[in-house]
């Protein structure tokens, strides 16, 4: 039996419950779990960090998601593709608590019921989301953007007294190097290129040490060089984090994905390697074309 945490419990480290030998040993999701330990406090005994089962969402009679099942393994880099209106954005909205499903289950790890948590609680639990359009504080420097994104007390009094620890400074420096913005650390975010703003926003997620990253069309509007670097960046993050990337650029998908999920009319149409889904007749018919 799963444990549904209370709101107060959600803000504290979650301890793994004792393993029950009689407990169900999982379903087909075990096949895609990488079996790694996720992050401190998150129970991922089956190697699966995200479990969506029979998820449905309706808007005025239109089913944006229709009995959708999706399993993301710990440390996996999963690409989600599909035509416009397939349900990709609604899927991310459900995972982050912005939209509540009318039916189905959504679990982060083994014990966290996403359908009972607020957007803030979900973010605090370790799920970070990047939207297609970068949202950074343009008047602030790159460093200040990363500083604001740290997991710290954001109350007025705490902010006035705040002073970064050596560990926090080291973390920001590490992220700056990861996103290749070390030389722009004091530059106003508004002066960065579109691609650099995208990298900065990814960095703002990384300083929070998320266990699952949701990335919506991250290379839209990027130059070829920026797209190539983004592919390198995501592949370097996989394993340390789990990534779910929604993307239309099939060249980019081919460069990063080991496993691809195709959505159509709110359901999973096909899953597998990019080569497998590209050869799928239904995928060709509804999305890729001939």
C-alpha positions, -999 to 999 in steps of 0.1 A, spaced: 0 0 0 13 35 -8 15 61 18 -1 94 10 18 122 29 2 151 45 10 187 34 33 192 64 51 159 59 58 169 23 82 197 33 104 173 53 128 145 42 109 114 33 121 82 48 118 50 29 93 26 46 104 -9 55 103 -32 26 73 -56 28 82 -90 13 45 -95 5 42 -62 -13 35 -62 -50 68 -63 -69 57 -39 -96 44 -40 -132 58 -33 -166 73 -1 -152 102 -22 -138 114 -28 -173 123 8 -178 136 17 -143 173 21 -141 174 9 -106 195 37 -93 190 55 -60 174 88 -69 179 115 -43 181 116 -5 147 108 9 129 98 -23 117 62 -23 124 47 -58 125 10 -49 113 0 -83 137 22 -101 109 44 -113 108 81 -105 75 90 -122 44 68 -125 13 80 -143 -15 54 -146 -49 59 -163 -46 97 -162 -75 116 -178 -81 153 -180 -111 169 -197 -118 206 -206 -154 213 -214 -159 178 -227 -126 176 -246 -103 149 -234 -68 165 -233 -54 133 -217 -72 100 -221 -63 70 -199 -26 79 -203 1 56 -188 37 67 -185 67 55 -165 100 74 -162 130 56 -148 155 71 -123 182 89 -142 165 84 -176 163 110 -204 129 106 -220 117 126 -250 80 132 -255 69 140 -290 36 143 -308 14 166 -329 0 199 -316 -29 191 -293 -16 157 -284 -16 165 -247 21 173 -240 16 205 -221 -13 191 -202 9 162 -192 35 185 -177 7 205 -160 -5 173 -143 29 164 -131 36 198 -116 1 202 -100 -11 230 -123 -39 208 -136 -57 181 -116 -66 149 -134 -103 138 -134 -91 102 -131 -59 83 -125 -29 81 -103 3 101 -104 32 92 -82 67 107 -77 88 79 -65 69 53 -45 51 73 -19 44 109 -31 9 113 -46 12 143 -69 -26 146 -72 -28 156 -35 1 181 -35 2 218 -43 25 232 -70 48 245 -43 50 212 -25 57 194 -58 86 218 -66 100 214 -31 98 176 -34 122 178 -64 104 184 -97 115 214 -117 99 227 -149 113 249 -176 88 265 -200 94 271 -236 100 309 -232 128 316 -208 117 334 -176 147 351 -160 150 383 -140 165 405 -168 175 434 -146 195 411 -123 229 396 -130 234 360 -139 248 353 -104 218 371 -88 194 350 -108 211 318 -96 213 331 -60 175 338 -60 168 303 -73 186 286 -44 165 266 -20 165 291 9 140 308 31 124 335 10 107 355 38 115 392 39 134 390 72 154 360 61 162 376 28 175 408 45 198 387 67 208 362 40 244 355 33 255 327 10 275 299 26 306 286 11 287 255 0 261 276 -18 288 297 -35 305 265 -47 272 252 -60 265 283 -80 301 282 -94 295 245 -104 263 253 -122 278 284 -139 305 261 -154 279 235 -163 258 260 -183 289 278 -197 281 312 -182 311 316 -159 324 346 -180 290 362 -179 285 359 -141 281 397 -136 263 404 -168 226 415 -167 204 386 -177 185 409 -201 217 413 -222 222 376 -227 213 359 -260 181 339 -263 201 307 -259 221 319 -229 188 329 -212 176 293 -218 208 280 -202 205 304 -173 169 292 -166 181 256 -167 208 267 -142 182 282 -120 166 248 -118 198 229 -113 208 250 -82 177 236 -66 190 200 -71 158 187 -87 154 150 -92 131 153 -122 134 180 -148 106 188 -172 118 208 -202 94 222 -228 109 227 -263 143 238 -248 160 244 -282 133 265 -298 149 296 -313 185 285 -306 214 286 -330 229 253 -343 258 257 -319 235 264 -289 214 234 -299 245 212 -300 256 223 -266 221 217 -252 223 181 -264 257 177 -247 243 194 -215 212 171 -213 233 140 -218 256 150 -191 227 156 -167 211 123 -173 219 98 -146 224 126 -121 188 137 -127 158 123 -146 148 144 -176 115 146 -195 120 166 -227 91 178 -249 105 186 -283 95 189 -320 130 191 -334 136 155 -344 173 161 -351 177 172 -314 156 142 -302 177 118 -322 209 134 -306 198 129 -270 171 102 -266 174 66 -258 137 62 -252 109 82 -270 72 84 -261 47 95 -288 15 111 -277 -17 113 -298 -51 125 -287 -41 124 -251 -28 88 -250 5 71 -256 6 60 -293 40 44 -293 72 40 -272 107 28 -279 139 40 -295 136 68 -321 142 43 -349 114 22 -336 88 50 -334 99 64 -368 91 30 -383 57 27 -366 30 30 -392 6 48 -369 32 74 -359 41 80 -395 4 85 -403 -5 109 -375 28 128 -369 59 122 -389 44 118 -424 60 100 -453 
